[in-house]
Amino acid sequence: MEALTGHPMVSLTRNEMELLKELKAAGEHGRIIGLAPISSTEVAHLISVEYIKRLSGTKLYAITDRGREALVTTPN
């Protein structure tokens, strides 16, 4: 199954979905990610599939367009 833009669907954990929702709410300026309850492995996974990005020169992370798409296309 593919998402709306033709990217393959990615399996996400509940923690990853919650982080995407939080980063969407934070807006374009992003926010710092505390590792509890999300693991560093989950953060790395979201970066590798380009759903989140670290803002250059900061400790802030922001959701990407692909991450927003994942929120729309992934069942809760």
C-alpha positions as CSV (number, residue, x, y, z in Angstrom):
1,M,0.0,0.0,0.0
2,E,1.2,3.5,-0.8
3,A,0.5,6.8,0.8
4,L,-1.1,9.7,-1.1
5,T,2.1,10.9,-2.8
6,G,3.2,7.4,-3.9
7,H,5.7,6.8,-1.0
8,P,5.4,3.3,0.6
9,M,3.5,3.1,3.8
10,V,5.8,2.8,6.9
11,S,4.8,0.9,10.0
12,L,4.8,3.2,13.0
13,T,4.7,2.5,16.8
14,R,2.2,4.2,19.0
15,N,5.0,6.4,20.4
16,E,6.1,7.4,16.9
17,M,2.5,8.4,16.0
18,E,2.2,10.4,19.2
19,L,5.4,12.2,18.5
20,L,4.3,13.1,15.0
21,K,1.1,14.6,16.4
22,E,3.0,16.6,19.0
23,L,5.5,17.9,16.3
24,K,2.6,18.8,14.1
25,A,1.0,20.8,16.9
26,A,4.4,22.5,17.6
27,G,4.4,24.0,14.0
28,E,7.3,24.9,11.8
29,H,9.6,25.9,14.7
30,G,9.5,22.4,16.1
31,R,10.3,21.4,19.7
32,I,12.9,19.6,21.8
33,I,12.2,15.8,22.0
34,G,12.5,14.3,25.4
35,L,13.3,10.6,25.1
36,A,10.6,9.3,27.5
37,P,8.3,7.7,26.4
38,I,9.9,7.6,22.9
39,S,13.2,5.8,22.4
40,S,16.2,7.1,20.5
41,T,15.6,4.1,18.1
42,E,12.1,5.4,17.3
43,V,13.4,8.9,16.8
44,A,16.1,7.6,14.4
45,H,13.5,5.6,12.5
46,L,11.3,8.7,12.0
47,I,14.3,10.6,10.7
48,S,15.4,7.8,8.4
49,V,11.9,7.6,6.8
50,E,12.0,11.4,6.5
51,Y,8.9,12.0,8.8
52,I,10.8,14.3,11.1
53,K,14.0,16.4,10.8
54,R,16.4,18.0,13.2
55,L,16.5,21.8,12.7
56,S,20.0,22.9,11.7
57,G,22.2,24.0,14.6
58,T,19.5,23.3,17.3
59,K,18.2,20.6,19.5
60,L,14.8,21.1,17.9
61,Y,12.9,18.7,15.7
62,A,10.1,19.4,13.3
63,I,7.6,17.3,11.3
64,T,8.1,17.1,7.6
65,D,5.4,17.1,4.8
66,R,5.9,13.3,4.7
67,G,5.3,13.1,8.4
68,R,2.1,15.1,8.1
69,E,1.0,12.8,5.3
70,A,1.6,9.8,7.5
71,L,-0.7,11.2,10.1
72,V,-3.5,11.4,7.4
73,T,-2.9,8.0,5.9
74,T,-2.0,5.8,8.9
75,P,-4.9,4.4,10.9
76,N,-4.8,5.3,14.6
